[in-house]
Amino acid sequence: MKRLFFIGLIVLVSGIGAQAAQTFFGEDLNGSPTVPLAAWPNATAASNSFMSWLDGVGTESFEAMTVGAAPTTLTFPVPGGTITANFTGDMVVGDGVFRGRYATDGDQYLTGYTGTFSIEFSEPVAAFGFFGIDVGDFGGQMTVTTNDGTVYTISHSTGTGEGSPPDGAVLFWGLIDTDNPFTSLVFGNDSGGVDGFGFDQMTVGTIEQVNPVIPAPGAILLGSIGAGLVGWMRRRKTL
């Protein structure tokens, strides 16, 4: 009987402590290289869900950068300081509408054709999200790889060229991982040099800025089972 009681406690504790990386995604298709979407409700909903987990995070919207210049440093203001990141890749700051790319906030955004670019943060972060514009209209598949080798494939639509539905589309993708904070991200696109795309509103958060996590339904169930076993043992002792 004592052994069963011990197992019940293990299930309860492990259920409460279980957590995993979470991703957020929303996409709104377009199909025009010249007419931007007036709104992107799916991407906005994904962004709002991502941001609801965070407090006081910093966002880089590229508004203070020189149009046409290639950024080397990104800045994310946070309470009590600033997170910076080294940026490597053949990307430049753009404005206006260019072949399906445009800003989702303000006038400026990051744009380019590079197959791979990377972001290296000044300190470990547990959250990263961004808006992507015009991703995949020439068939390119985008991936994000963390410094520990974990590869995330973004489930965006792909097309066959200019005018196909992803042309001018807007997506949001975000990652929160409090168990494995990351120090760098590598973005891949298997049609680099052909499939141009844009980025805006890159958001970063430290582990301290992630709200307390509510246990997933499976963890709650395991916890209930453990509590039930404890209660059953107590009742047995009184019979």
N, C-alpha and C positions, 0 to 999 in steps of 0.2 A: 504493500500500500504506500509506503514512503516513497518507493521508486516512481509510482504513478504520479504522486504529488509533485515530485521534482521535475518530471517531464512536462507537466502542466505549466510550471513556472517558466521553463525554457521556451515553450511555444509562445507564451504571453510576451516575454521580453523580446524575442526575435521578431515577433509580429510588429511590435511598436517600432523597432529600430530599422526595419527593412526600408531602404530607399533606393532609387535608381535615377539615371539621367532621364530628363524629359525634353522632348522636342515639340516645337510649335510651328504650324504651317497653315498658310491660307493663300489662295491664288485667285486673281481675277483676270480673265482672258480679254484680249482686245482684238488685234488683227489689222492694225493700221500703223505704218511707220511715221505718220505725220500728225495724227489726231490723238492726243493723250486721253486716257480715261478721265472722266470727270470725278469719279469716286471708285474706291476699291474696297468694298465692304468685307469681303472674305479676308483679305490681307490685314485690314484694320482690326477685325475681330481677333485674328491670331496675335497681332501685336498687343492688343488690349489684354488678352489672356496672359501673355508673356509678362507684360509690365505689372499685372496684378500680383505677381509673385515677388516683386522687387520694391525696394524703398530707396529713394535718393540716388538713383543711378545716373550716369553721365551718357549723353548722346552726342555723336559727331555727325553734323549735317553738312559739313564742307562749305559753309557760308562764308567763313573768314579766310578761305584760301584763294589763291590767284587762279583765275580761269586759264586753262591751258597748261598749268604747271603740274608736274608729277609730285605728289606728296611723299615725303619720307617719314614724317611723324604724324600720328593721329593723337588727338587730345580728348580725354573724356573727363569732364569736371565731375567730381563727387564731393559730398560733404567732408570738409576738413582737408581737402587736397585734390590732386589730379592724377588720374591714371594715364600714362602715355603708352604709345605703341609704335614700334618701328614697322614701317610699311615697305614691302619689297614687291615690285611688279611693274609691268608696263601699263600703268593706268594714269589718267590725268583728270583734272577737275573740269567738268563741263557745265554749260548752262543752256537754257532754252530746250528745244526739241531737236534731237538728232537721231534719225533712223530708228525711231521707236523708243529712244531713251529720254528721260526727263526727270525732274526732281519730284519727290513725294512730300518734301517740306522745304519751303523757301524757293530759291531759284537754282541752286547749284547741287551737283552730285558728282560721284566718281564714275568714270566711264573708260572702257577700253576693250581690247580683243585678246588679252593675254590668256594663255592656257593655264597658267599657274601664278598665283601671287600669295603672299604670306603676311601675317600680322603677328608680331612678337610683343607681348605685353610687358610692362615694367614690373608687374607683380602678378601672382596667380589670380585668376578670375574664375568665377563659378557660373557666369551667365554672359551670353553674347547673342545679339539678335540684329537683324538688318532687313531693309526693304530692297528687293531686287527688281529691276525694271528691264523688260525685253530679254529675259533669260530663256534660251532654248529655241528661239524661232528658226535657227539654222541647225537644229538637231543636237546641239551641245548639251551634254549631261553634266550638271554641276555637283561636286562633292565638297565636303568640308572634313578635314582630317586634323584631329587634335595632336598635341605633342607626344601623347602616349601611343599613337598609332591607330586610334579608333577612327573609323571612316564612316561618315554620315552621307548618304546619298539623298539629295533633296528631291522630293517627288513632284517636281514641276512638269508642266506639259512641254512637249517638244514638237517642232514643226519642220517644214521642208524648205523654208526660205522666207523672203520678205513677203508680208501680207498674210502668212499663215497665222492661226489664232494666237500663238504666244507673242507675236510681234506687238510691241507696246504693252504687253501684259505687266501686271504688278503682283509681286508675291512678298510675303513675309516669312522668314524662317528664324527660329530662335532655339537656343540650347541652354538648359540649366542643369548643372551637374555639381551638387554640393559634396558628393563623395569623392570626386576626382577633379578638383580645380585644375585648370589648364593654363599654360603660359604662352602658347602659340597656336595659331590656326593656319592651315594651308588650304587655299581654295583651288580646286581643280576644275577644268572644263575640257572635255575630250574633243571639242571643236574649236579650241583656242586658235586665234588668228583669223577665224571665219565668223564665229558666233560672238558678235559684240553684245555687251550688256552694261547695265548701270547699277550703282549701289547708292543708297541714301539712308540716313538715320541709323547709323551703326550704334548700338547700345551695349555697354559693358557694365557688369556688376560683380562685386566681390562676394565672397561667401557670407560676409556679415550683412550684406544688403539683400540677401534672399530671405523672404519671410519664412517663418516656421512651417514645415511641411506637414500637411494632414496625411495620416497613413492611408495608403491605397486600400480599396475594398478588400483585397485579399489579406492584407495585413490586419485589418479590423476583424475579419472572420477568424484568423488564427488567434488573435488576442481574445476573442469571445470564447473560442474553444478552450483556451488555457484557463480563463476565468471560470468557465463552467466546470472544468475538472477540479479546480480548487474548491468551488462551492460543493461539488458532489462529495469530495473527501471530507469536508467539514460535516455534512449531513450524516455520512456514514459513521463518523466518530460519536455522534449523539444518539444513534439507534442502539 
